[in-house]
Each structure stands twice: as structure tokens, then as C-alpha cells.
């Protein structure tokens, strides 16, 4: 492998090919996942600065049958971007490829490199007078290439869709080291298979995304946030229906949070001052983006909440009076994951269910888990507006969290996934499959779909060097 390392150093520069041979170099940041559930060992971490360098790296690896693990911000939750323990895989870090290549205001598009941090993309768009609406908790460190590779969702899917819906074109290095130049800003192009959609959500198993052309939107004239206490999950779904009626396309966010999830946020981040949660089983966070005026947006919100209280699906509510208050409410929602981690190891599920069936799913699955494992604590929260729940399971009070996860994770996953299947849902809504769900997928994915996926993988990556062992088993 020394000849490969020498070739990679010639391509990217010696300082951008990191190996364990140098005792002063610590590769651990690239070798474990964000949750620190999976620890691997890389042959090298390679940091190219251009698409040409990526292509040359892939060709060199293909010539030596060396597998490649593409990595952006390494913020994924399904261990899809870290090497295995063999010490024979290359981690291909795209973080140096972080430029905004172009902004086309008339076409409402921005072309960015894959290593561009999501927050920086949002900031560049805003400074130019536009909105890039993808928003999620890791936006300060995740990259647009990773967002595309996993088809990330976030808090504004209800209005703008997943990352897939925000992308108009891609530049991709194939498993053969060729470059597909597909950075079109076209909204209509019926000239065959849409390869863009094939690459988005493929988690680096079909090629390496190096740049993308993304949609922009006009900045709203006003953006208001409300926090509502609701008596049940059924009431939350009813409120969602009313929000669609009263706010229309202005409804850009609709998050639901269970009482225990909010109690963790209150416990570990007391300065956030979580409102209303102690007297209600669920709270909802709504966002209304208005292109007319703040007064118009506030009138819409107040009318919505008035109707919701009249019909009984909201017991109490507050509307943020300032941008600072709105940010504080959103910070509560985004802090749940961190608070949960401080409470201890937990078993995470990123699932989607038809919105109409979510109340029945939650009731049935809560009862099932509590019957099978008395005392487990359920951390339910997520993007109710698009049917995506983060349905997480914490150890019972006083039980060692590491032992609980070790002894019960498989059983908990099976119970939750079977319930998801019963309610016609998906075991992965926005986090992807990675390595943590690859063995589960054959049980819940249509066999014809799996066969088609394997055929695509074998055709585009016949050597199986692109992120092997992720998404699909060959």
C-alpha cells in the first residue's frame, strides 16, 4: 500500500494525506462516528482540494482495489461515513472543497462545492438577499455533500422538501474516476434517466458528489414562531390540518415534542426556560413565513390559534415577540438531542409514518415497549409536518445505560421496526441506512426494489470500492 500512499501524496500534497505512520497525527476525528458508537481505522485520510484531485484519487484507489469512504462533516447518525476496522480503507474528506462557485440571482440558484458547511451556504444566500431553506441541528458542521448523500431533511421539509427537492444539478466523480458534469440549473430536462436523483441519498456508494447547484428562494418579509401545548398526538395532527388551512404555503415548520423529551432539555439547559410543557403531554413548534408583512403573519397566527383553542386541540400557546424569542424556542427543539445524550446512551430511531397514522403508531408502540421492557423512557420528538419522528428509547431510571443498550438494542429495534412496518412506514426517514441499518433493510424493503438497487450498485461500482457495506449488501 506504500505505493498507493505515495501516489495520493503526489495528487493532493503530502500534508493532505494523513496516516498512522506519523505518531504526531491523530486521525480519530475521521475514524469514529458522531455518536461514538463505531470506531474504525483508516489506511489514510485524504483531503483533495479540487474535483480533478478527487478523480485522480479515485482512479488510484480503483487501480489497487482500495475502498473509499467519502466523508463530509461526519455528523451522520447511522455510521455511514467512517472506515471499518481493517485499516485498509481510504477516508476521502471533502472539507477542503468548500467554495461557493457561483450565484445566479435571476435563476435563483447557487452552485457550491460538496465540502461547503450548510450554515455558510445559508449565510452566503442571505447576504445576497435570498433564502436557502435547508435547516437542521448540525448545520454548523455538516456539509452540503453529506446532506445530499443522505438526502437530509430538517425542520422546513413541510414547505421546501428534503435536500433532494432543493437540488437542480450535481457534479460527481464515478467509481471509475470519471467526472460527470451535471451542474445544470435547469428545472426541466427530460433527456433520459435523472442521474441526479440516483446519486442523492446513495450515501457515497455510487460515486462522490463534489459540487451541486441548489435552489434559492426570496427572503420572507416576516417569519414568526409559535409554541403550543396540545393535549394529545391526535390534537397535534388536528392542529397541523388547521395550520395548512390557515397558513397555506406559509407553514414552513411544524415540530412535535413529547413531555419527557422537553424535560430533558429543561434539565440540562435550564437557561432555555422551556414553556408550557409541565402540564401537557405534547408541545408543538410552528413557523409561519410570510411574504406580505409581519402584521399579516401575526394576524394569521392569532386566528389559527384562536380556532385551535375553540375546537380544543390547543390548550395554551405563545407567539414569539422578537427574533431572539423565536431563536430561543427553536433552540429548545434543537437541544433535545444533546440533552438526551447527556442523560445517557439511547436507542435512536428515525422513522416516517403516514401522518394520519402517527397517533395510533405512537400509542401502540409506546404500550408495546413498556409492556416488554417496563420503565423504559420514550423520547418522542420530530418533524410531524412531514411524518418524520425521532422515536428514541432511553434506559429505565437507575439502569446502566450502556448495559441497557448492549442487552436490549436489537430487541427494541425489532419491536419498533415491526410496528413501523405494520403502519406502512419507513425505518429511515432522513438519517439514511449507513452501516447500522444495512442488515435490517432486507426485512423491510420490497425484494424487487432491493434487486434493482443491487443491479445499480454492481453496474456503477463493479469493484465495490465505493463505501462498501453501506445501504445495500451485495
MOHUVEN-V43140 format. One record per backbone hydrogen bond with DSSP energy under -1.0 kcal/mol. NH is the residue of the N-H (numbers start at 1). CO is the residue of the C=O. Records with the same first field share a line. If there is no record, write none. Layout:
NH->CO ; CO
This chain:
5->1
6->2
7->3
8->4
9->5
10->6
11->7
12->8
13->9
16->13
17->14
18->45
25->22
30->27
32->28
33->38
36->33
40->31
41->84
43->89
45->18
46->91
47->16
54->50
55->51
56->52
57->53
58->54
59->55
60->56
61->57
62->58
63->59
66->61
68->465
69->90
71->92
87->41
90->67
91->44
92->69
93->46
94->71
97->94
98->96
101->111
102->111
104->109
109->104
110->214
111->102
112->212
113->99
114->210
115->97
116->113
118->142
119->139
121->117
122->118
123->119
124->120
125->121
126->122
127->123
128->124
129->126
130->125
131->217
139->136
141->138
142->138
144->116
145->114
147->143
148->144
149->145
150->146
152->147
155->135
159->156
160->156
161->157
163->152
166->163
167->164
168->213
169->213
170->182
171->211
172->180
173->208
174->178
177->174
180->172
182->170 ; 180
184->182
191->189
195->193
199->195
200->196
201->148
202->199
203->149
205->202
208->173
210->171
211->171
212->112
213->169
214->110
215->166
216->108
217->131
221->290
222->290
224->288
226->286
227->318
228->284
229->316
230->282
236->232
237->233
238->234
239->235
240->236
241->237
242->238
243->239
244->240
245->241
246->242
247->243
248->244
250->247
251->248
252->287
253->287
255->285
256->382
257->283
258->380
259->281
262->258
263->259
264->260
265->261
266->262
267->263
268->264
269->265
272->269
273->270
280->277
282->230
283->257
284->228
285->255
286->226
287->253
288->224
289->250
290->222
297->293
298->294
299->295
300->296
301->297
302->298
303->299
304->300
305->301
306->302
307->303
308->304
309->305
310->306
311->307
313->308
314->308
315->229
318->227
320->225
326->322
327->323
328->324
329->325
330->326
331->327
332->328
333->329
334->330
335->331
339->335
340->336
341->337
342->338
343->339
347->393
351->389
352->426
353->387
357->354
358->355
361->357
362->358
363->359
364->360
365->361
366->362
367->363
368->364
369->365
370->366
371->367
372->368
373->369
376->373
377->394
379->392
381->390
382->256
383->388
384->382
385->254
386->383
387->384
388->383
389->351
390->381
391->349
392->379
393->347
394->377
399->396
404->400
405->401
406->402
407->403
408->404
409->405
412->408
413->409
414->410
415->411
416->412
417->413
418->414
419->415
420->416
421->417
422->418
423->419
424->421
425->420
426->352
429->350
435->78
436->78
437->433
441->437
443->440
444->441
445->441
450->446
451->447
452->448
453->449
454->450
455->451
456->452
457->453
458->454
459->455
460->456
461->457
464->461
467->68 ; 465
471->434
472->470
